[in-house]
């Protein structure tokens, strides 16, 4: 409920998440809340850690300070990502949000490594630590605060599909575990000389490092170019096929230029007998409809074929069936048939999953064998390719 109140206060038109200004407002809200909460937790834990001398509490405090720094980086990242496209960056600045997430990850890992060293020293050179009841209470208050921050950032992250906010939500969840370990070590230290504080500090450091590695993976993948979301691909294909002039779609390539920003190209199969001007206008209409319905800027390439020739249709269907008999995931496109008095020459592209068990040569030979059962004289020239989606 408090989350909805904050959204209403700081985000204008909160349901219009496709708008860059709305997305920026959500990101800035998450960043400001993160800075405020983490600075307060840092101050409380640092005070307790300095008074008690607990390395585990101090590590937890600095972890909160790094979280506050991460929130500042996220704030800057959201503002820079919202900048419009310019001559040097014609696709916009959306990927800066991923770069901000990567910077956050590096900060998290660096803090974890530093405290791993300090905590390991405490194991071999123990120092007596006593955390008062009031100190334990101050540290324990971080748990409900971090749990609310987890719910808050997860909700905002899902709302605008933000890797940065979702990474922050995960970090809040790991902070709960971290603080729980610190409290347990403080309790154990009251009753034994066992260096629980040092071991707890090591555990906290390891959790911090693992959390940072996860954020690295989540932000580096879209920067390198990961496979797009399957649901988005299916929705895009469905939207294109709503056009009655488009008989099929292939060679779909989808590039991510920041959360909610995609640029796509695809080949649209159309009847070769159609008026080219009419087809051009029809495909442009589809491009505009896709831009209105999905976060995708689409460019379509016209791929004509003769769908009214009975022999062409028969061989095309036979080729599709041959490919799917090998593997239902195979797709045939760019099908062409050259006719002579004595021979039929079939040329087509065969789309197969990456790292398929059979080699390209084996696939060509197998589909050629199947088609020659229909006509021993047919010439088959498939080009084996891999999908980008």
N, C-alpha and C positions, 0 to 999 in steps of 0.2 A: 504494500500500500504506500509506504514511504517512497519507494522507487517511482511509482506512478506520479506522486506529488512532485518529485524533483524533475521528472520528465516534462510535466505540464508547466513547471516554473521556468525551465531553461531551454526547452525545445519548442519552437514554433512549428505548427503543422507536423506533429510527431509521426503521423501515419505515412507521410510522403517520404519514405526512406530512399526512394530513387533519386531524390533531389540532393545535390552535393552539399548545399548549405545545411540541410537537415542532418545529413550524415556527419558533417563537421560538428554540428551542435551536439549530437549524441557523443561523439568522440571527446569533445572538450568537457562535457559533463562528466564522463567517466574519468578523464584525467584529473579534473579538479577535485572530485570526490576522493580519488586515490591519493592525491597529494595531502589533502586535509587529514584523512584517517591515518595514513602511514606516518606522517610527521608527529601526530599526537601519540601513536603507539611507540614510535622511536623514543620520544621524550620520556615516556613512562618507563619503558624497559631500560633505557640507558641509565636513568636515575637509580633503578633497582640494581642493575649490574655493577655500577661504580661503587655503590654502598656495600654490596655483598662480595664483590670481587669475582663473581661467577662468569667464567668465559662463555658458558652456554647462553646465559641471559644476554651478555654483551653481543654475542653472535646473532642472537635473535633480534636484538635492537638494530644492529647494523643492517640486517636483512630487511627490516622495515624501512630503513633509510634508503636502501637501494631500490626498494619498491616505490618509494616516493620519487626518487630520481627517474625511475622507469616511467612513472606517470607523467613527469615533466617532458620526457622524450616523446611519449605518446601524444601529448598535447601538441608539441611542435610538429610531429609527424602528421597528425590529422589536419592541422592548418596548412601545411605545405602540400599535402596530398589534394586538398580542395582547390589549389590554384588551377585556373583554366589552362588549356593547352596554349602553347606559344610556338614560335618558329623553330626553336631548338628542341621542343618536346611536343610534337604534333599529336601524340596520343595521350597527352595530359601528364599529371604528376602522381597518379594513383598508386604507383608502386613504391612511392616513398613511405607509405604506411607499412609495407613489408620491411623496408630498410629500418624504420623505427623499431619494429619488432625485433630485428636482428641486433640492433644496438642494445635493446633491453636485455636480450639473451646474453650478450657478452658481459654486461654489467653483472648480471646474476651469477654467471659462472666465475667471474673474477672474484667476487665477494666470497663465494663458496670455497674456492681454492685457498684464499687468504686465511679464512677461519679454520679450514681443515688443518693447516700448518699449526696455527695457534692452539687448537684443541688437542692435536697430537702431542704437542709439548707438555700440555697439562697432564696427559696420561703418564708420561715418564717423570715429570716433575710436579706432582700434585700440590695444589695450594688449597688451604682450608677455606671453604666458602659457607656462609650461613645466610640464607634468604629468609627475612622475617615474614610473618603471616600477612602483614600489609603488602609486602613486596610480592608474595605469592598471589595475592588477590589482584594486584595491579597487572601482573603478567597474565593471569587467567582471564581478565576482562578482554584480552585481545581475541579470545576464541569466538565469542558471539559477534564481535565487530567484524572479524575476518569472514565468518560464515555469511553475514549479511552482504559483505563486499563480494563474496563468491556469487551469491544469487543475483546481486545487482549487475555485476559485470557480465555474467552469463546471459542475463536477459537482454542487456544492451547489445552484447556481441551477436546474439542470434538475430536480434531485430535488424541490425544493419550488416550482418554477415561480415564481422570484423575479426580477423585473425588476432590483432593486437588485444582487443578486449577479451576475447576468449582465452588468450594466453594469460592475461591478467587474472581472469577468473580461476584458472588452474593454479596460478601462483598463490592466490588467496587460500585455496583448499589445501595446498601443501604447507602453507604457513600455519594452518590449524594443527596439522600433525607435528610440525616443528615446535610450536609452543607447548604442545602436550608432552613432547619428549623433554623439553626444558623443565617443565613443572615436575615431571617424574624424577628427573635427576636431582632437582632441588630438594624434593622430599626424601630421597634416598640418602643424600649427603648429610642429613640431620642425624642419621642413625648408624653410619658406618664411615670408615676411613677409605673405603673403596673409591677410586677416582671417577665417580659417576659423572661428575661435571665434565671431565675431559671426554669421556666416551659419548656423552650426550652432545657435546660440541661437535665431535666427529660426525655423529649421526645427522645432526642439523646441517652441517656443511655438505655431506653427501646428498641429502635431500635437495639442498639449494642447487648443487651442480646438476643433478638429474633433471630438475625442473628447467634449468637453463638450457640443457641439451634438447629437451622436448620443444622449447620455444624456438630454438635454432632450426630444428627439423620442420616445424610448422611454418616458419617464415622463409626458409631457403627454398623449399619445394616450389612455391608459386613463382619465386624469382627465377629459378632454373627453367620452369615451364612444365608444370605437372598436367596430368590428364584432367580435362574438365569434368565437372560434375555430370554424372550420367543423366540425372533428371533434367538438367538444363539442356543437354544435347537432345534428349527425346522430345522435349517441349519445342525446341527450335525446329527440329525436323517435322514435327506435327504441324507447326505453324506454316512452314513452307509448303507442305503438301495440301494445305487448305486451298491453295491456288489451283483451279481446275486445269490450267495450262501446264502445270508441272506434273510430269508423270513419275518422276523419281528424283532422288537427291543422292549425290555422292561427293567424294573428295572434300568433305567438311573439315575445315581447320578453324579452331577456336583459340584465340590468344587472350590471355588475361593481362590487363593493364591496371590492376588494382581492384579491390573488392567492388563488385557490382559494375565493372567496366570490362566489356568484352568486344573484341573485333573479330569478325568471322568472314570466311570466304567459303563458297560452296558451288558445285556444278549442278545446275538444274536441267534435267532431261525434258525436252519439249519435242513436239511433233515437227519434223522438218518441213511439212507442207504449210505450216502457219506463216502468216505475214510477219516478217522480222521486226517491223516497227511496232506492231501490236504486241509481240512477245516481249520486246524491250520495255514497253510501258507496263506490261503485266508484271514483269520481274521487279521493276522499280517500285511498283505498288506494294509488292510483297516485302521488299526491303524496308519501306516506310512502316508497314504494319508490324513487322518484327521489332523495329526500334521503339514503337509505342507500347508493345506488349511485354518486351523482354529487355534486360540491360545489355543488348547486343547491337552493334553497328554491323550490318550484314552487307556483303557485296556478292551478287550472284553472277555466275558465268553461264551463258546459254550453251547447252549441249544437245544439238538436234539429233533425232534418229527417226527412221521411217517406221512408225508403229502400225501403219495400215497394210504393209506388205505381209501376206499370209506366211510366205516361206521364211521371211525374216523373223516374224513373231514365233514361228514354230522352232527355229534354231535357237533363238534367244531363250525361249522357255526350256528347251532341252539342255542348254548350257547352264542355266540357273539350277535346274534339277541335278545335273551332274556335279556341280560344285557343292550343293547342299547334301548330296549323298555321301560325299567325303566328310564334310563337317557342316552342321546346320548354321554355324557362325559365319561361313564364307559368304561373300557378296560378289556379284558380277556387275560390272558397269562399263561404260564406254564400249558397248558391244557394236562391232562392225562386221558386215558380211560382204565379201567381194565374190561376184558370180562370174563363172566362165561356162562354156558349154559342157565341160567335163569335170569341173571341180568347184567346191565351195571352200572359201578361205575365211575362217573365223578369227577375228582379232578382238580381244577384250582384256580388261583389267580384272584381276582376281584379288579381292581384299581378304587378307587372312590375319589372325591375331599375331602379335609379335612373339618371337622366340618359339615358333610353332615346331612340333616334333619332326615334321617332314621338311626336307630341304626344298628350295624353290624348284630345283630340277625334278625332284620326285613328285612334287605337286603338278608340274606341267605334264609329266609323263602319265600320271594317273588320270587326270581329266581328259587328256588326249585319248587314252585307251577307252574310256567310257563313251566318248563322243563317236569314236570310230566303230563302235558296236552298232551305231545307227547308220553310219555311212563310212565304209572302209576307205573311201577316197578323200574324205574331208581333211583339210589342212587346218591345224589348230595352232594359234600363236598367242598364248596367254602371257600377260605381264603380271607377275606376282608383286603385290604391294602390301604395306602395313597401314593400319588405321592410325589417325592422330587423335581420335576421340574415343 
